[in-house]
Amino acid sequence: MTATHASPDHSLDSFGDAAASATRVTPGNALRPEDIAVRPDKPSDDVAEYALRLGDDSLILAQRLSHWISRGPELEEDIALGNIALDLLGHARSFLIYAGHTLGRSEDDLAYWREEEEFRSAWLFEQPNGDFGVTIARQLIVSIYQHLLYSRLVNSSDTMIAAISAKALKEVDYHRDHATQWTLRLGDGTEESHERMQAALEFVWPYVDELFDEDALFERLGDAGVRPSTLREQFDAEIAAVIDEATLSLPALPRAMGGGRRGLHTEHLGYLLAEMQVLARKHPGATW
Amino acid sequence: MAAAKLQPVPTAGNEAPAPERSAEDIAGQAYFDRIIAEDSRIEPKDWMPAAYRKTLVRQISQHAHSEIIGMQPEANWITRAPSLKRKAILMAKVQDEAGHGLYLYSAAETLGTPRDVLNQQLLDGKAKYSSIFNYPARSWADMGAIGWLVDGAAIANQVPLCRASYGPYGRAMVRICKEESFHQRQGFEILLELSHGTPEQKQMAQDAVDRFYAPALMMFGPPDDDSPNSKQSMAWNIKRFSNDELRQRFVGMIVEQAKVLGLTLPDPELRFDEETGQWIHMELDWQEFKDVIAGRGPCNAQRMARRREAHEDGTWVREAARAYAEKQLKKVGAA
């Protein structure tokens, strides 16, 4: 793939360059979930499965982060974490709507009416918020990972995956900056904050490896997806630089088993879904 | 911190006894009186009477606190919102409220009282906030009723404040009112969707309106004959209409909207009086109003506990940010 990826499909042109070339971002003319919902594009079964993974990662983390609104250490953080959650929810909706075109289900069918074992998110995303340090440690890992991932996915051979990624990329760049700035402050702040931030990193670190696991799906996806193993080296370098500058140390801990991509989750996801789905499930068939 | 740069200013309780008026004060008062008479704006560096400043700090900070505490009943439903679109809208709305709190604290800071002092007054239970937020958000339909009735009442109250004589307050209100009108519309839409939904959904919507109608009408404050501060605020061009006038205007607005919703306002006495051109509504339970303000509402303790918990849990984070900033400053100094 080249940066000027020429596609004969011009149907996304109205969304601006972000969607048309999938390599540039045009602020103010971004692709919205509602726009995707009315488009006829149907991903292949494999791309739909991939979109589910991408969407579930962001959905589960958005649900976690939204709990911070009205509980942050400063008003500015209520706004910042809320913003990040809102961005992630937007990405999730886009990916789920797109996957749903092939799966024959709406975004809300997928969010509210799937069972735990049907969710494809990795374990890191469902880990509890903990204190602000744990939330920031989780966000640092996620943002660096997603930034690298979307930087490559803007060149996906699947036009819609590329377009959604182009929009997401601009946003996760801010998330990465926010998490980095806080990691520096907590790591190199007070003695207490240093200890808490180190403990936070150790809490989330076992869940890093799963992000880079590969299975047969990636062989079938070809240029539509990005092999996560190819992101690992840069991820390690970027996160090590932040951790080092924050006077923290890179944890050396065994990885957690993982299995989220196959629907095997930690015990945390069940509670998260119970809360998220309870109202929708009380009223089957209702619209809101 | 911004606090250090600001002039110490009398706040509630620690005001020094007024010394004899200086020539500067006399000239200042004359300027102030002229600005008010011309219906122009007082700006932060202008001379202003201590009581004007004190009234504004109290009113603006109460408004800011209301935005911040008001996040809680709606945040209560973010994680359970029944569709992803509604979840996104609700998150954006609650975030707007935090933003309103920030503008308002900034406006109050221009009067010389820093945000952390105001925040401490809230945490210590010395500052008030709108009593409506001490009612629980029991169902999803409450997100609709809060948007439609509570934000609607807030707009009716706040639109005239865009013309408040104190510049930073008036300008903050312009932006806040724009966002509030979106909030009201989203509340209306939630109720519209519910009232056209299943019988259970419609019942949920009616129940929410039944519970929020009277508390929303009370948001305009006590009746005019029992509102001791109103007269001075009107003389200073802070307040433009009386509590009862604003309440009237609001009732007239929601009567028509309730018809579109197909919901009933729980007010057996509600009628338009052709003779006076006024809406007659039921007598409100002012004892309940006073009880809730005095801390005896359903959620006062819960709301304050949540705010204090967030503040205390965040202490180490704020300390870390301060320590980091000091270290960076030293590094710059050493370089």
Interface residues (C-beta under 8 A of the other chain):
Chain A: P33 L59 Q63 S66 H67 I69 S70 R71 G72 P73 E74 L75 E76 E77 D78 I79 G82 N83 A85 L86 L89 G90 A92 R93 L96 E107 D108 A111 Y112 D131 F132 G133 L184 R185 L186 D188 G189 T190 E192 S193 R196 E275 M276 V278 L279 A280 H283 G285 A286 T287 W288
Chain B: I68 M71 Q72 A75 I78 T79 R80 A81 P82 S83 L84 K85 R86 K87 A88 M91 A92 V94 Q95 A98 G99 G101 L102 Y105 W140 I190 E193 L194 G197 T198 E200 Q201 R306 E309 A310 D313 G314 T315 W316 V317 R318 E319 A320 A321 R322 A323 Y324 K327
